[in-house]
Amino acid sequence: VCAFGAAVGAVVFGYSLGFSSPALPGMEDDVFADVECGKDDAVTSALASLWSSIVNVGCMVGALGGARLLDAVGRRGALAAVAGPVYAATWALTATATTPGALIGARVALGVAVGVASVAVPVYVAETAPPSLRGALGAANQLAVTLGIFGVYLIGFLLPHETIRFDCGSDVRAMGGGGWRVLAWIGCGGGCFLVAVGLLLPETPSWLARRARLDAAERSLRTLRGGDDARAALELRELVAKRDKDAAEADAAVGFGEILRMLAPGGVGGPVDGAVRAPLRIALAVMLIQQSRAASLEDARATFSTGAVPRPRQHTQTFNTS
């Protein structure tokens, strides 16, 4: 139950990433003023493309700072006190924005919340799930992201649409009557729900044990294990042993500077370093190539489309797709 409660953050994560696809045509008509005609009378806007893709900048900031944040405020704290409120605030700003600048600023901040949630949700699930279910429940994060994307697509499909005729001669279907703002308010509700759920979740025993709050860790384990005191006591002893072992090994950890020296042609010598240098380079290269591709179809559309579209001159034919 706790794992699926935390997965609410991943649902809003997916909702945030998928939002641009159903919302963008209506936003180009409503807010973005730099629209022009591209090849084959394609409808596109440079500002709209920037708005759609810049969420990745916020994601990078949120993910990079997420680990330290989780250690500072806890896994539950990162979801309930950081990701949830930022989700709610940025979606409310998106729903009420009337300028491209406000939308772009909200999109960056939304990306920060997405980045934090992308770190907090899988860590929370891994640290609260029993060992026998940890692998299965670990898939809940990716499933929740997919459900969030599907949800925003479905809602966008069901909202009333209208045909917009642009001066370049293109006809584009878009949500009418500011339907994209309705989608944004639904996202705001998702952020508020994450805060409410997060306040009801127990903190992870692992984080509490690292903070030497052993009584709180034991209470959390009792809650997570259905009141089984013997099982909670056993897992607590294991957590304390692991904490002590991690502390003893901390001095031997490989730092970022050492990794850079391993990658350098004349880097750290020795048989071990030489054995890991080539595989490390290959792994980092694969990760770089993977992250450089478009993460989704809407990101690809926003990143690679060129040209812009003149302002729409008229609206015709209102209909509902449901």
C-alpha positions as CSV (number, residue, x, y, z in Angstrom):
1,V,0.0,0.0,0.0
2,C,2.8,2.4,0.9
3,A,4.6,1.6,-2.4
4,F,1.5,2.5,-4.4
5,G,1.0,5.6,-2.3
6,A,4.5,6.8,-3.2
7,A,3.8,5.9,-6.8
8,V,1.4,8.8,-7.0
9,G,4.5,11.0,-7.4
10,A,5.4,8.9,-10.5
11,V,1.9,9.2,-11.9
12,V,2.2,13.0,-11.7
13,F,5.7,12.6,-13.2
14,G,4.2,10.9,-16.2
15,Y,1.3,13.3,-16.4
16,S,3.8,16.2,-16.5
17,L,5.9,14.7,-19.3
18,G,2.8,13.8,-21.5
19,F,1.0,17.1,-21.0
20,S,2.6,18.9,-23.9
21,S,1.2,16.6,-26.6
22,P,-2.5,17.2,-26.1
23,A,-2.1,20.8,-24.8
24,L,0.4,22.3,-27.2
25,P,-1.9,23.0,-30.2
26,G,-4.4,25.0,-28.0
27,M,-1.5,26.8,-26.3
28,E,-0.1,27.9,-29.7
29,D,-3.5,29.5,-30.4
30,D,-3.9,30.9,-26.9
31,V,-0.6,32.1,-25.6
32,F,2.4,31.7,-28.0
33,A,2.5,34.6,-30.5
34,D,5.5,33.7,-32.6
35,V,3.7,31.1,-34.7
36,E,4.8,30.8,-38.4
37,C,4.4,28.4,-41.3
38,G,7.0,25.7,-41.7
39,K,7.4,23.2,-44.4
40,D,4.3,21.6,-45.8
41,D,2.2,24.2,-44.0
42,A,3.2,22.7,-40.6
43,V,2.1,24.6,-37.5
44,T,5.0,25.3,-35.1
45,S,6.3,27.9,-32.7
46,A,9.8,28.4,-31.4
47,L,8.6,29.5,-28.0
48,A,6.2,26.6,-27.8
49,S,9.1,24.2,-28.7
50,L,11.2,25.8,-26.0
51,W,8.5,25.5,-23.4
52,S,7.9,21.8,-24.3
53,S,11.6,20.7,-24.1
54,I,12.9,22.9,-21.3
55,V,11.3,20.7,-18.7
56,N,14.4,18.5,-19.2
57,V,16.6,21.2,-17.7
58,G,14.6,21.2,-14.6
59,C,14.6,17.4,-14.5
60,M,18.4,17.4,-14.6
61,V,18.6,19.9,-11.7
62,G,16.0,18.0,-9.6
63,A,17.6,14.7,-10.2
64,L,21.2,15.9,-9.5
65,G,20.1,17.5,-6.2
66,G,17.6,14.8,-5.4
67,A,20.1,12.5,-3.6
68,R,21.2,15.2,-1.2
69,L,17.7,16.3,-0.6
70,L,16.6,12.8,0.2
71,D,19.4,12.5,2.8
72,A,18.5,15.8,4.3
73,V,14.7,15.7,4.6
74,G,14.0,12.0,4.2
75,R,12.3,10.1,1.4
76,R,8.7,10.9,2.6
77,G,9.8,14.5,3.1
78,A,11.1,14.8,-0.4
79,L,7.7,13.7,-1.7
80,A,5.3,15.4,0.7
81,A,7.2,18.6,1.4
82,V,9.1,19.2,-1.9
83,A,7.8,17.4,-5.0
84,G,4.1,17.6,-4.1
85,P,4.0,21.4,-3.3
86,V,6.2,22.3,-6.3
87,Y,3.9,20.1,-8.5
88,A,0.8,21.9,-7.2
89,A,2.3,25.4,-7.4
90,T,3.7,25.0,-10.9
91,W,0.6,23.5,-12.3
92,A,-1.5,26.3,-10.8
93,L,0.9,28.8,-12.4
94,T,0.6,27.0,-15.7
95,A,-3.2,27.0,-15.6
96,T,-3.3,30.8,-14.9
97,A,-0.4,31.9,-17.1
98,T,-1.1,34.4,-19.9
99,T,2.5,35.0,-21.2
100,P,5.1,32.6,-22.7
101,G,7.6,33.6,-20.0
102,A,5.4,32.5,-17.2
103,L,4.7,29.2,-18.9
104,I,8.4,28.6,-19.5
105,G,9.3,29.4,-15.9
106,A,6.6,27.1,-14.6
107,R,7.8,24.4,-16.9
108,V,11.4,24.6,-15.6
109,A,10.1,24.4,-11.9
110,L,7.9,21.5,-12.8
111,G,10.9,19.7,-14.2
112,V,12.7,20.2,-10.9
113,A,9.8,18.4,-9.1
114,V,9.8,15.7,-11.7
115,G,13.5,15.2,-11.1
116,V,13.1,15.0,-7.4
117,A,10.2,12.5,-7.7
118,S,12.2,10.4,-10.1
119,V,14.7,9.8,-7.4
120,A,12.4,9.7,-4.3
121,V,9.8,7.3,-5.5
122,P,12.0,4.3,-6.4
123,V,14.2,4.8,-3.3
124,Y,11.1,5.0,-1.1
125,V,9.7,1.8,-2.6
126,A,13.0,-0.1,-2.3
127,E,13.5,0.9,1.3
128,T,9.9,0.1,2.5
129,A,9.1,-3.1,0.5
130,P,9.8,-6.5,2.1
131,P,12.7,-8.3,0.4
132,S,10.4,-10.9,-1.1
133,L,8.4,-8.2,-2.9
134,R,11.1,-5.6,-3.6
135,G,11.6,-6.6,-7.2
136,A,7.9,-6.7,-8.1
137,L,7.1,-3.5,-6.3
138,G,10.1,-1.8,-7.9
139,A,8.3,-2.0,-11.3
140,A,5.5,0.1,-9.8
141,N,7.5,3.3,-10.5
142,Q,7.7,2.8,-14.2
143,L,4.2,1.5,-14.4
144,A,2.9,4.7,-12.6
145,V,4.9,6.9,-15.0
146,T,3.2,5.1,-18.0
147,L,-0.2,5.5,-16.4
148,G,0.4,9.2,-15.9
149,I,1.2,9.6,-19.6
150,F,-1.7,7.5,-20.7
151,G,-4.0,9.5,-18.3
152,V,-3.2,12.9,-19.7
153,Y,-3.6,11.6,-23.3
154,L,-6.9,10.1,-22.4
155,I,-8.3,13.2,-20.7
156,G,-7.0,15.4,-23.5
157,F,-8.8,13.2,-26.0
158,L,-12.1,13.4,-24.1
159,L,-12.2,17.2,-23.6
160,P,-14.1,19.2,-26.2
161,H,-12.1,20.0,-29.3
162,E,-12.4,22.5,-32.2
163,T,-10.8,23.0,-35.6
164,I,-8.5,25.9,-35.9
165,R,-7.7,27.3,-39.4
166,F,-4.4,29.1,-39.6
167,D,-3.5,31.7,-42.2
168,C,-1.1,29.3,-43.9
169,G,-4.0,27.1,-44.7
170,S,-3.5,24.4,-42.1
171,D,-6.4,23.0,-40.1
172,V,-5.4,21.8,-36.6
173,R,-7.5,20.1,-34.0
174,A,-7.1,21.5,-30.6
175,M,-8.9,21.6,-27.2
176,G,-11.3,24.4,-27.3
177,G,-12.2,27.0,-24.7
178,G,-8.8,26.8,-23.0
179,G,-9.0,23.0,-22.5
180,W,-5.3,22.9,-21.8
181,R,-5.9,25.0,-18.7
182,V,-8.3,22.3,-17.5
183,L,-5.5,19.7,-17.9
184,A,-3.2,21.9,-15.9
185,W,-5.7,22.2,-13.0
186,I,-6.0,18.5,-13.0
187,G,-2.2,18.3,-12.6
188,C,-2.5,20.8,-9.7
189,G,-4.9,18.4,-8.1
190,G,-2.5,15.6,-8.5
191,G,0.2,17.6,-6.7
192,C,-2.2,18.3,-3.8
193,F,-3.1,14.6,-3.6
194,L,0.6,13.7,-3.5
195,V,1.1,16.0,-0.5
196,A,-1.9,14.4,1.3
197,V,-0.8,10.9,0.6
198,G,2.8,11.7,1.5
199,L,1.8,13.0,5.0
200,L,0.1,9.6,5.7
201,L,3.1,7.5,4.6
202,P,5.7,6.3,7.2
203,E,9.3,7.4,6.7
204,T,11.6,4.7,5.5
205,P,13.3,2.7,8.3
206,S,16.6,2.8,6.5
207,W,16.7,6.6,6.6
208,L,15.7,6.7,10.2
209,A,18.3,4.1,11.2
210,R,21.0,6.2,9.4
211,R,19.9,9.2,11.5
212,A,20.2,7.1,14.7
213,R,16.5,7.3,15.3
214,L,16.1,3.7,16.1
215,D,12.8,3.9,18.0
216,A,11.2,5.7,15.1
217,A,12.7,3.1,12.7
218,E,11.2,0.3,14.7
219,R,7.8,1.9,14.7
220,S,8.0,2.4,11.0
221,L,8.9,-1.3,10.5
222,R,6.0,-2.4,12.7
223,T,3.7,-0.3,10.5
224,L,5.2,-1.6,7.2
225,R,5.2,-5.3,8.4
226,G,1.6,-5.3,9.7
227,G,2.5,-5.2,13.4
228,D,4.9,-8.2,13.3
229,D,7.2,-7.2,16.2
230,A,9.7,-10.1,15.7
231,R,10.1,-9.4,12.0
232,A,10.5,-5.7,12.7
233,A,13.2,-6.3,15.4
234,L,15.1,-8.6,13.0
235,E,15.0,-6.1,10.1
236,L,16.1,-3.3,12.5
237,R,19.2,-5.2,13.5
238,E,20.0,-5.8,9.9
239,L,19.6,-2.1,9.1
240,V,21.9,-1.1,12.0
241,A,24.5,-3.6,10.9
242,K,24.3,-2.3,7.3
243,R,24.5,1.3,8.5
244,D,27.7,0.5,10.5
245,K,29.2,-1.4,7.5
246,D,28.4,1.5,5.1
247,A,30.0,4.0,7.5
248,A,33.2,1.8,7.7
249,E,33.4,1.6,3.9
250,A,32.7,5.3,3.3
251,D,36.4,6.2,3.3
252,A,37.1,3.6,0.7
253,A,34.4,4.9,-1.7
254,V,35.5,6.0,-5.2
255,G,34.9,9.7,-5.7
256,F,34.0,11.7,-8.8
257,G,37.6,13.0,-9.1
258,E,39.0,9.5,-9.1
259,I,36.5,8.5,-11.8
260,L,37.7,11.3,-14.0
261,R,41.3,10.3,-13.5
262,M,40.4,6.7,-14.5
263,L,38.9,8.0,-17.7
264,A,41.9,10.1,-18.7
265,P,44.4,8.4,-21.1
266,G,47.2,8.8,-18.6
267,G,44.9,8.2,-15.6
268,V,45.4,6.3,-12.4
269,G,47.6,3.3,-13.0
270,G,47.5,-0.3,-11.6
271,P,45.9,-3.5,-12.9
272,V,42.5,-2.8,-11.3
273,D,42.2,0.7,-12.8
274,G,43.3,-0.6,-16.2
275,A,40.7,-3.4,-16.0
276,V,37.8,-1.0,-15.3
277,R,38.8,1.9,-17.5
278,A,37.6,0.6,-20.8
279,P,34.2,-0.8,-19.5
280,L,33.6,2.5,-17.6
281,R,34.2,4.5,-20.7
282,I,31.8,2.3,-22.7
283,A,29.1,2.4,-20.0
284,L,29.2,6.2,-19.8
285,A,29.2,6.5,-23.6
286,V,26.1,4.4,-23.8
287,M,24.4,6.4,-21.1
288,L,25.3,9.7,-22.9
289,I,23.9,8.4,-26.2
290,Q,20.7,7.2,-24.6
291,Q,20.0,10.5,-22.8
292,S,20.8,12.5,-26.0
293,R,17.9,11.0,-27.9
294,A,14.4,12.3,-27.6
295,A,12.7,10.8,-24.5
296,S,9.3,10.9,-26.1
297,L,7.5,11.7,-29.3
298,E,6.3,15.1,-27.9
299,D,9.9,16.0,-27.0
300,A,11.0,15.0,-30.5
301,R,8.4,17.2,-32.0
302,A,9.4,20.1,-29.8
303,T,13.1,19.7,-30.4
304,F,13.3,19.1,-34.1
305,S,10.4,21.1,-35.6
306,T,11.5,24.3,-37.4
307,G,9.7,27.3,-38.6
308,A,6.8,29.0,-36.9
309,V,3.1,29.6,-37.6
310,P,1.0,32.8,-38.1
311,R,-1.6,33.5,-35.5
312,P,-4.9,31.7,-36.2
313,R,-7.4,33.9,-37.8
314,Q,-10.7,32.0,-37.1
315,H,-12.2,29.1,-35.2
316,T,-14.7,26.7,-36.8
317,Q,-16.6,23.6,-36.0
318,T,-16.8,22.8,-32.3
319,F,-17.2,19.1,-31.4
320,N,-16.6,16.7,-28.6
321,T,-14.6,13.5,-29.2
322,S,-16.2,11.6,-26.3
